Amino acid sequence: MHKDELIILHQMLSEIKDYFEAASPELLFSQYHALRIGPTQIHKSKLEHKYAIFVLGSEIANAMRTVEFSASNRISARMKELAEKTMKEIELLQQQM
């Protein structure tokens, strides 16, 4: 995916997060907020947006669990795996610099 496509996806997931936060104020999305990477921050790298997407996707899947969607457990686990893989890519790139 190109960076601009990732940013669009990031924006869509952010809007889903906003919906869940409005519907259930107890949902905090703390891991995503801790990243301090939003879809409007186009100066952030492609990998940083990719990582944020996976972290946010995982937290959205966890939020879906509260609404009792059956497949959300698998989605959350897979998003977490992808986030960890992307973080390793970021760390590798930083080491190479």
Backbone atoms as SQL, in Angstrom:
CREATE TABLE atoms (id INTEGER PRIMARY KEY, chain TEXT, resi INTEGER, resn TEXT, atom TEXT, x REAL, y REAL, z REAL);
INSERT INTO atoms VALUES
  (1, 'A', 1, 'MET', 'N', 0.828, -1.175, 0.000),
  (2, 'A', 1, 'MET', 'CA', 0.000, 0.000, 0.000),
  (3, 'A', 1, 'MET', 'C', 0.874, 1.241, 0.000),
  (4, 'A', 2, 'HIS', 'N', 0.416, 2.257, -0.673),
  (5, 'A', 2, 'HIS', 'CA', 1.124, 3.527, -0.667),
  (6, 'A', 2, 'HIS', 'C', 0.791, 4.288, 0.607),
  (7, 'A', 3, 'LYS', 'N', 1.657, 5.238, 0.953),
  (8, 'A', 3, 'LYS', 'CA', 1.466, 5.991, 2.186),
  (9, 'A', 3, 'LYS', 'C', 0.115, 6.708, 2.209),
  (10, 'A', 4, 'ASP', 'N', -0.273, 7.314, 1.086),
  (11, 'A', 4, 'ASP', 'CA', -1.547, 8.041, 1.068),
  (12, 'A', 4, 'ASP', 'C', -2.733, 7.098, 1.288),
  (13, 'A', 5, 'GLU', 'N', -2.635, 5.882, 0.801),
  (14, 'A', 5, 'GLU', 'CA', -3.692, 4.888, 1.027),
  (15, 'A', 5, 'GLU', 'C', -3.752, 4.471, 2.498),
  (16, 'A', 6, 'LEU', 'N', -2.577, 4.328, 3.109),
  (17, 'A', 6, 'LEU', 'CA', -2.527, 3.985, 4.533),
  (18, 'A', 6, 'LEU', 'C', -3.137, 5.102, 5.375),
  (19, 'A', 7, 'ILE', 'N', -2.876, 6.338, 4.987),
  (20, 'A', 7, 'ILE', 'CA', -3.420, 7.469, 5.727),
  (21, 'A', 7, 'ILE', 'C', -4.950, 7.486, 5.625),
  (22, 'A', 8, 'ILE', 'N', -5.485, 7.175, 4.450),
  (23, 'A', 8, 'ILE', 'CA', -6.938, 7.101, 4.280),
  (24, 'A', 8, 'ILE', 'C', -7.521, 5.995, 5.156),
  (25, 'A', 9, 'LEU', 'N', -6.878, 4.835, 5.163),
  (26, 'A', 9, 'LEU', 'CA', -7.331, 3.732, 6.012),
  (27, 'A', 9, 'LEU', 'C', -7.252, 4.126, 7.483),
  (28, 'A', 10, 'HIS', 'N', -6.165, 4.793, 7.850),
  (29, 'A', 10, 'HIS', 'CA', -5.985, 5.260, 9.221),
  (30, 'A', 10, 'HIS', 'C', -7.138, 6.201, 9.602),
  (31, 'A', 11, 'GLN', 'N', -7.515, 7.085, 8.690),
  (32, 'A', 11, 'GLN', 'CA', -8.612, 8.014, 8.945),
  (33, 'A', 11, 'GLN', 'C', -9.931, 7.264, 9.158),
  (34, 'A', 12, 'MET', 'N', -10.188, 6.283, 8.312),
  (35, 'A', 12, 'MET', 'CA', -11.434, 5.507, 8.447),
  (36, 'A', 12, 'MET', 'C', -11.486, 4.776, 9.793),
  (37, 'A', 13, 'LEU', 'N', -10.384, 4.154, 10.172),
  (38, 'A', 13, 'LEU', 'CA', -10.342, 3.449, 11.454),
  (39, 'A', 13, 'LEU', 'C', -10.479, 4.423, 12.618),
  (40, 'A', 14, 'SER', 'N', -9.918, 5.617, 12.451),
  (41, 'A', 14, 'SER', 'CA', -10.045, 6.639, 13.483),
  (42, 'A', 14, 'SER', 'C', -11.505, 7.050, 13.663),
  (43, 'A', 15, 'GLU', 'N', -12.246, 7.125, 12.573),
  (44, 'A', 15, 'GLU', 'CA', -13.665, 7.460, 12.661),
  (45, 'A', 15, 'GLU', 'C', -14.451, 6.340, 13.347),
  (46, 'A', 16, 'ILE', 'N', -14.071, 5.095, 13.097),
  (47, 'A', 16, 'ILE', 'CA', -14.708, 3.968, 13.789),
  (48, 'A', 16, 'ILE', 'C', -14.403, 4.054, 15.288),
  (49, 'A', 17, 'LYS', 'N', -13.157, 4.375, 15.616),
  (50, 'A', 17, 'LYS', 'CA', -12.765, 4.548, 17.021),
  (51, 'A', 17, 'LYS', 'C', -13.609, 5.641, 17.668),
  (52, 'A', 18, 'ASP', 'N', -13.780, 6.761, 16.970),
  (53, 'A', 18, 'ASP', 'CA', -14.590, 7.862, 17.501),
  (54, 'A', 18, 'ASP', 'C', -16.016, 7.407, 17.780),
  (55, 'A', 19, 'TYR', 'N', -16.561, 6.585, 16.888),
  (56, 'A', 19, 'TYR', 'CA', -17.910, 6.056, 17.079),
  (57, 'A', 19, 'TYR', 'C', -17.990, 5.223, 18.363),
  (58, 'A', 20, 'PHE', 'N', -17.034, 4.313, 18.532),
  (59, 'A', 20, 'PHE', 'CA', -17.034, 3.462, 19.718),
  (60, 'A', 20, 'PHE', 'C', -16.836, 4.284, 20.986),
  (61, 'A', 21, 'GLU', 'N', -15.954, 5.303, 20.927),
  (62, 'A', 21, 'GLU', 'CA', -15.734, 6.145, 22.102),
  (63, 'A', 21, 'GLU', 'C', -17.009, 6.911, 22.476),
  (64, 'A', 22, 'ALA', 'N', -17.754, 7.371, 21.465),
  (65, 'A', 22, 'ALA', 'CA', -18.998, 8.089, 21.733),
  (66, 'A', 22, 'ALA', 'C', -20.071, 7.149, 22.283),
  (67, 'A', 23, 'ALA', 'N', -20.094, 5.936, 21.764),
  (68, 'A', 23, 'ALA', 'CA', -21.106, 4.967, 22.195),
  (69, 'A', 23, 'ALA', 'C', -20.802, 4.384, 23.572),
  (70, 'A', 24, 'SER', 'N', -19.521, 4.215, 23.867),
  (71, 'A', 24, 'SER', 'CA', -19.110, 3.610, 25.144),
  (72, 'A', 24, 'SER', 'C', -17.928, 4.383, 25.718),
  (73, 'A', 25, 'PRO', 'N', -18.193, 5.395, 26.525),
  (74, 'A', 25, 'PRO', 'CA', -17.106, 6.228, 27.073),
  (75, 'A', 25, 'PRO', 'C', -16.064, 5.456, 27.881),
  (76, 'A', 26, 'GLU', 'N', -16.407, 4.238, 28.330),
  (77, 'A', 26, 'GLU', 'CA', -15.428, 3.457, 29.097),
  (78, 'A', 26, 'GLU', 'C', -14.322, 2.880, 28.210),
  (79, 'A', 27, 'LEU', 'N', -14.534, 2.870, 26.890),
  (80, 'A', 27, 'LEU', 'CA', -13.492, 2.407, 25.967),
  (81, 'A', 27, 'LEU', 'C', -12.455, 3.514, 25.822),
  (82, 'A', 28, 'LEU', 'N', -11.206, 3.195, 26.128),
  (83, 'A', 28, 'LEU', 'CA', -10.175, 4.230, 26.187),
  (84, 'A', 28, 'LEU', 'C', -9.218, 4.251, 24.996),
  (85, 'A', 29, 'PHE', 'N', -9.052, 3.138, 24.306),
  (86, 'A', 29, 'PHE', 'CA', -8.093, 3.041, 23.197),
  (87, 'A', 29, 'PHE', 'C', -6.730, 3.580, 23.640),
  (88, 'A', 30, 'SER', 'N', -6.310, 3.154, 24.813),
  (89, 'A', 30, 'SER', 'CA', -5.101, 3.705, 25.435),
  (90, 'A', 30, 'SER', 'C', -3.819, 3.413, 24.656),
  (91, 'A', 31, 'GLN', 'N', -3.702, 2.219, 24.083),
  (92, 'A', 31, 'GLN', 'CA', -2.486, 1.901, 23.320),
  (93, 'A', 31, 'GLN', 'C', -2.373, 2.805, 22.095),
  (94, 'A', 32, 'TYR', 'N', -3.488, 3.016, 21.421),
  (95, 'A', 32, 'TYR', 'CA', -3.476, 3.880, 20.234),
  (96, 'A', 32, 'TYR', 'C', -3.165, 5.322, 20.619),
  (97, 'A', 33, 'HIS', 'N', -3.826, 5.833, 21.657),
  (98, 'A', 33, 'HIS', 'CA', -3.585, 7.216, 22.078),
  (99, 'A', 33, 'HIS', 'C', -2.136, 7.416, 22.529),
  (100, 'A', 34, 'ALA', 'N', -1.538, 6.393, 23.116),
  (101, 'A', 34, 'ALA', 'CA', -0.151, 6.493, 23.581),
  (102, 'A', 34, 'ALA', 'C', 0.827, 6.680, 22.420),
  (103, 'A', 35, 'LEU', 'N', 0.441, 6.230, 21.234),
  (104, 'A', 35, 'LEU', 'CA', 1.329, 6.368, 20.073),
  (105, 'A', 35, 'LEU', 'C', 1.499, 7.820, 19.641),
  (106, 'A', 36, 'ARG', 'N', 0.462, 8.620, 19.874),
  (107, 'A', 36, 'ARG', 'CA', 0.458, 10.022, 19.454),
  (108, 'A', 36, 'ARG', 'C', 0.675, 10.154, 17.951),
  (109, 'A', 37, 'ILE', 'N', 0.030, 9.250, 17.208),
  (110, 'A', 37, 'ILE', 'CA', 0.064, 9.283, 15.741),
  (111, 'A', 37, 'ILE', 'C', -1.373, 9.300, 15.257),
  (112, 'A', 38, 'GLY', 'N', -1.770, 10.390, 14.656),
  (113, 'A', 38, 'GLY', 'CA', -3.115, 10.491, 14.108),
  (114, 'A', 38, 'GLY', 'C', -3.075, 10.494, 12.587),
  (115, 'A', 39, 'PRO', 'N', -4.205, 10.274, 11.963),
  (116, 'A', 39, 'PRO', 'CA', -4.239, 10.230, 10.496),
  (117, 'A', 39, 'PRO', 'C', -3.920, 11.574, 9.837),
  (118, 'A', 40, 'THR', 'N', -4.039, 12.660, 10.573),
  (119, 'A', 40, 'THR', 'CA', -3.732, 13.972, 10.001),
  (120, 'A', 40, 'THR', 'C', -2.243, 14.294, 10.033),
  (121, 'A', 41, 'GLN', 'N', -1.472, 13.469, 10.708),
  (122, 'A', 41, 'GLN', 'CA', -0.030, 13.703, 10.815),
  (123, 'A', 41, 'GLN', 'C', 0.690, 13.071, 9.627),
  (124, 'A', 42, 'ILE', 'N', 0.577, 13.722, 8.488),
  (125, 'A', 42, 'ILE', 'CA', 1.129, 13.155, 7.256),
  (126, 'A', 42, 'ILE', 'C', 2.652, 13.163, 7.238),
  (127, 'A', 43, 'HIS', 'N', 3.265, 13.911, 8.153),
  (128, 'A', 43, 'HIS', 'CA', 4.724, 13.937, 8.230),
  (129, 'A', 43, 'HIS', 'C', 5.294, 12.660, 8.854),
  (130, 'A', 44, 'LYS', 'N', 4.440, 11.880, 9.516),
  (131, 'A', 44, 'LYS', 'CA', 4.901, 10.616, 10.093),
  (132, 'A', 44, 'LYS', 'C', 5.181, 9.627, 8.967),
  (133, 'A', 45, 'SER', 'N', 6.042, 8.678, 9.230),
  (134, 'A', 45, 'SER', 'CA', 6.447, 7.728, 8.187),
  (135, 'A', 45, 'SER', 'C', 5.336, 6.741, 7.844),
  (136, 'A', 46, 'LYS', 'N', 5.500, 6.116, 6.719),
  (137, 'A', 46, 'LYS', 'CA', 4.565, 5.089, 6.271),
  (138, 'A', 46, 'LYS', 'C', 4.488, 3.962, 7.301),
  (139, 'A', 47, 'LEU', 'N', 5.634, 3.543, 7.820),
  (140, 'A', 47, 'LEU', 'CA', 5.655, 2.462, 8.809),
  (141, 'A', 47, 'LEU', 'C', 4.975, 2.866, 10.107),
  (142, 'A', 48, 'GLU', 'N', 5.116, 4.129, 10.508),
  (143, 'A', 48, 'GLU', 'CA', 4.462, 4.578, 11.730),
  (144, 'A', 48, 'GLU', 'C', 2.939, 4.548, 11.570),
  (145, 'A', 49, 'HIS', 'N', 2.448, 4.967, 10.403),
  (146, 'A', 49, 'HIS', 'CA', 1.010, 4.895, 10.148),
  (147, 'A', 49, 'HIS', 'C', 0.545, 3.434, 10.095),
  (148, 'A', 50, 'LYS', 'N', 1.350, 2.596, 9.489),
  (149, 'A', 50, 'LYS', 'CA', 1.007, 1.172, 9.404),
  (150, 'A', 50, 'LYS', 'C', 0.911, 0.576, 10.803),
  (151, 'A', 51, 'TYR', 'N', 1.854, 0.895, 11.647),
  (152, 'A', 51, 'TYR', 'CA', 1.843, 0.404, 13.023),
  (153, 'A', 51, 'TYR', 'C', 0.606, 0.917, 13.762),
  (154, 'A', 52, 'ALA', 'N', 0.311, 2.201, 13.603),
  (155, 'A', 52, 'ALA', 'CA', -0.857, 2.789, 14.255),
  (156, 'A', 52, 'ALA', 'C', -2.142, 2.104, 13.791),
  (157, 'A', 53, 'ILE', 'N', -2.215, 1.767, 12.509),
  (158, 'A', 53, 'ILE', 'CA', -3.392, 1.078, 11.965),
  (159, 'A', 53, 'ILE', 'C', -3.579, -0.276, 12.639),
  (160, 'A', 54, 'PHE', 'N', -2.492, -1.027, 12.792),
  (161, 'A', 54, 'PHE', 'CA', -2.603, -2.348, 13.415),
  (162, 'A', 54, 'PHE', 'C', -2.968, -2.241, 14.895),
  (163, 'A', 55, 'VAL', 'N', -2.373, -1.289, 15.597),
  (164, 'A', 55, 'VAL', 'CA', -2.703, -1.095, 17.016),
  (165, 'A', 55, 'VAL', 'C', -4.166, -0.681, 17.145),
  (166, 'A', 56, 'LEU', 'N', -4.588, 0.269, 16.318),
  (167, 'A', 56, 'LEU', 'CA', -5.973, 0.725, 16.363),
  (168, 'A', 56, 'LEU', 'C', -6.937, -0.388, 15.961),
  (169, 'A', 57, 'GLY', 'N', -6.567, -1.151, 14.948),
  (170, 'A', 57, 'GLY', 'CA', -7.406, -2.282, 14.532),
  (171, 'A', 57, 'GLY', 'C', -7.586, -3.290, 15.644),
  (172, 'A', 58, 'SER', 'N', -6.524, -3.545, 16.374),
  (173, 'A', 58, 'SER', 'CA', -6.592, -4.474, 17.504),
  (174, 'A', 58, 'SER', 'C', -7.519, -3.938, 18.586),
  (175, 'A', 59, 'GLU', 'N', -7.387, -2.661, 18.888),
  (176, 'A', 59, 'GLU', 'CA', -8.235, -2.087, 19.932),
  (177, 'A', 59, 'GLU', 'C', -9.694, -1.987, 19.486),
  (178, 'A', 60, 'ILE', 'N', -9.934, -1.733, 18.209),
  (179, 'A', 60, 'ILE', 'CA', -11.310, -1.730, 17.701),
  (180, 'A', 60, 'ILE', 'C', -11.906, -3.131, 17.818),
  (181, 'A', 61, 'ALA', 'N', -11.116, -4.143, 17.472),
  (182, 'A', 61, 'ALA', 'CA', -11.597, -5.522, 17.596),
  (183, 'A', 61, 'ALA', 'C', -11.925, -5.848, 19.050),
  (184, 'A', 62, 'ASN', 'N', -11.105, -5.363, 19.980),
  (185, 'A', 62, 'ASN', 'CA', -11.398, -5.562, 21.402),
  (186, 'A', 62, 'ASN', 'C', -12.686, -4.841, 21.794),
  (187, 'A', 63, 'ALA', 'N', -12.891, -3.655, 21.241),
  (188, 'A', 63, 'ALA', 'CA', -14.126, -2.907, 21.525),
  (189, 'A', 63, 'ALA', 'C', -15.329, -3.650, 20.966),
  (190, 'A', 64, 'MET', 'N', -15.160, -4.258, 19.813),
  (191, 'A', 64, 'MET', 'CA', -16.249, -5.031, 19.203),
  (192, 'A', 64, 'MET', 'C', -16.641, -6.199, 20.096),
  (193, 'A', 65, 'ARG', 'N', -15.684, -6.731, 20.826),
  (194, 'A', 65, 'ARG', 'CA', -15.945, -7.846, 21.720),
  (195, 'A', 65, 'ARG', 'C', -16.991, -7.469, 22.765),
  (196, 'A', 66, 'THR', 'N', -16.980, -6.207, 23.172),
  (197, 'A', 66, 'THR', 'CA', -17.963, -5.762, 24.161),
  (198, 'A', 66, 'THR', 'C', -19.369, -5.738, 23.571),
  (199, 'A', 67, 'VAL', 'N', -19.446, -5.652, 22.232),
  (200, 'A', 67, 'VAL', 'CA', -20.738, -5.677, 21.561),
  (201, 'A', 67, 'VAL', 'C', -21.084, -7.115, 21.173),
  (202, 'A', 68, 'GLU', 'N', -20.162, -8.039, 21.472),
  (203, 'A', 68, 'GLU', 'CA', -20.335, -9.470, 21.277),
  (204, 'A', 68, 'GLU', 'C', -20.346, -9.926, 19.822),
  (205, 'A', 69, 'PHE', 'N', -19.438, -9.396, 19.046),
  (206, 'A', 69, 'PHE', 'CA', -19.213, -9.938, 17.708),
  (207, 'A', 69, 'PHE', 'C', -18.290, -11.140, 17.863),
  (208, 'A', 70, 'SER', 'N', -18.659, -12.262, 17.307),
  (209, 'A', 70, 'SER', 'CA', -17.956, -13.522, 17.572),
  (210, 'A', 70, 'SER', 'C', -16.537, -13.583, 17.011),
  (211, 'A', 71, 'ALA', 'N', -16.269, -12.987, 15.877),
  (212, 'A', 71, 'ALA', 'CA', -14.956, -13.108, 15.247),
  (213, 'A', 71, 'ALA', 'C', -13.943, -12.115, 15.786),
  (214, 'A', 72, 'SER', 'N', -14.345, -11.236, 16.671),
  (215, 'A', 72, 'SER', 'CA', -13.446, -10.171, 17.109),
  (216, 'A', 72, 'SER', 'C', -12.217, -10.680, 17.850),
  (217, 'A', 73, 'ASN', 'N', -12.299, -11.811, 18.524),
  (218, 'A', 73, 'ASN', 'CA', -11.130, -12.349, 19.228),
  (219, 'A', 73, 'ASN', 'C', -10.004, -12.661, 18.254),
  (220, 'A', 74, 'ARG', 'N', -10.320, -13.297, 17.150),
  (221, 'A', 74, 'ARG', 'CA', -9.292, -13.628, 16.153),
  (222, 'A', 74, 'ARG', 'C', -8.747, -12.371, 15.496),
  (223, 'A', 75, 'ILE', 'N', -9.619, -11.416, 15.216),
  (224, 'A', 75, 'ILE', 'CA', -9.187, -10.177, 14.572),
  (225, 'A', 75, 'ILE', 'C', -8.211, -9.443, 15.475),
  (226, 'A', 76, 'SER', 'N', -8.552, -9.338, 16.744),
  (227, 'A', 76, 'SER', 'CA', -7.699, -8.645, 17.694),
  (228, 'A', 76, 'SER', 'C', -6.318, -9.296, 17.785),
  (229, 'A', 77, 'ALA', 'N', -6.290, -10.607, 17.870),
  (230, 'A', 77, 'ALA', 'CA', -5.012, -11.322, 17.967),
  (231, 'A', 77, 'ALA', 'C', -4.167, -11.117, 16.714),
  (232, 'A', 78, 'ARG', 'N', -4.808, -11.162, 15.551),
  (233, 'A', 78, 'ARG', 'CA', -4.065, -10.989, 14.296),
  (234, 'A', 78, 'ARG', 'C', -3.539, -9.559, 14.166),
  (235, 'A', 79, 'MET', 'N', -4.344, -8.577, 14.536),
  (236, 'A', 79, 'MET', 'CA', -3.898, -7.181, 14.484),
  (237, 'A', 79, 'MET', 'C', -2.710, -6.969, 15.416),
  (238, 'A', 80, 'LYS', 'N', -2.763, -7.594, 16.581),
  (239, 'A', 80, 'LYS', 'CA', -1.649, -7.470, 17.526),
  (240, 'A', 80, 'LYS', 'C', -0.384, -8.075, 16.930),
  (241, 'A', 81, 'GLU', 'N', -0.499, -9.231, 16.287),
  (242, 'A', 81, 'GLU', 'CA', 0.657, -9.864, 15.635),
  (243, 'A', 81, 'GLU', 'C', 1.237, -8.953, 14.565),
  (244, 'A', 82, 'LEU', 'N', 0.374, -8.371, 13.754),
  (245, 'A', 82, 'LEU', 'CA', 0.829, -7.483, 12.680),
  (246, 'A', 82, 'LEU', 'C', 1.465, -6.214, 13.237),
  (247, 'A', 83, 'ALA', 'N', 0.936, -5.699, 14.346),
  (248, 'A', 83, 'ALA', 'CA', 1.528, -4.525, 14.981),
  (249, 'A', 83, 'ALA', 'C', 2.936, -4.841, 15.483),
  (250, 'A', 84, 'GLU', 'N', 3.098, -5.996, 16.109),
  (251, 'A', 84, 'GLU', 'CA', 4.415, -6.396, 16.611),
  (252, 'A', 84, 'GLU', 'C', 5.407, -6.573, 15.471),
  (253, 'A', 85, 'LYS', 'N', 4.963, -7.164, 14.376),
  (254, 'A', 85, 'LYS', 'CA', 5.831, -7.355, 13.208),
  (255, 'A', 85, 'LYS', 'C', 6.251, -6.004, 12.636),
  (256, 'A', 86, 'THR', 'N', 5.321, -5.075, 12.557),
  (257, 'A', 86, 'THR', 'CA', 5.632, -3.755, 12.014),
  (258, 'A', 86, 'THR', 'C', 6.575, -3.003, 12.935),
  (259, 'A', 87, 'MET', 'N', 6.412, -3.136, 14.258),
  (260, 'A', 87, 'MET', 'CA', 7.318, -2.485, 15.195),
  (261, 'A', 87, 'MET', 'C', 8.742, -3.009, 15.008),
  (262, 'A', 88, 'LYS', 'N', 8.888, -4.283, 14.744),
  (263, 'A', 88, 'LYS', 'CA', 10.211, -4.845, 14.493),
  (264, 'A', 88, 'LYS', 'C', 10.821, -4.233, 13.231),
  (265, 'A', 89, 'GLU', 'N', 9.990, -4.003, 12.200),
  (266, 'A', 89, 'GLU', 'CA', 10.462, -3.357, 10.980),
  (267, 'A', 89, 'GLU', 'C', 10.935, -1.936, 11.271),
  (268, 'A', 90, 'ILE', 'N', 10.175, -1.203, 12.087),
  (269, 'A', 90, 'ILE', 'CA', 10.554, 0.166, 12.448),
  (270, 'A', 90, 'ILE', 'C', 11.880, 0.159, 13.192),
  (271, 'A', 91, 'GLU', 'N', 12.020, -0.739, 14.160),
  (272, 'A', 91, 'GLU', 'CA', 13.253, -0.818, 14.941),
  (273, 'A', 91, 'GLU', 'C', 14.440, -1.180, 14.056),
  (274, 'A', 92, 'LEU', 'N', 14.240, -2.084, 13.105),
  (275, 'A', 92, 'LEU', 'CA', 15.308, -2.465, 12.189),
  (276, 'A', 92, 'LEU', 'C', 15.738, -1.283, 11.342),
  (277, 'A', 93, 'LEU', 'N', 14.781, -0.533, 10.825),
  (278, 'A', 93, 'LEU', 'CA', 15.110, 0.660, 10.045),
  (279, 'A', 93, 'LEU', 'C', 15.853, 1.692, 10.855),
  (280, 'A', 94, 'GLN', 'N', 15.462, 1.876, 12.109),
  (281, 'A', 94, 'GLN', 'CA', 16.133, 2.848, 12.974),
  (282, 'A', 94, 'GLN', 'C', 17.557, 2.418, 13.274),
  (283, 'A', 95, 'GLN', 'N', 17.779, 1.120, 13.380),
  (284, 'A', 95, 'GLN', 'CA', 19.136, 0.614, 13.641),
  (285, 'A', 95, 'GLN', 'C', 20.039, 0.827, 12.440),
  (286, 'A', 96, 'GLN', 'N', 19.449, 0.765, 11.261),
  (287, 'A', 96, 'GLN', 'CA', 20.223, 0.911, 10.035),
  (288, 'A', 96, 'GLN', 'C', 20.619, 2.358, 9.763),
  (289, 'A', 97, 'MET', 'N', 19.952, 3.286, 10.430),
  (290, 'A', 97, 'MET', 'CA', 20.243, 4.714, 10.199),
  (291, 'A', 97, 'MET', 'C', 21.463, 5.163, 10.927);
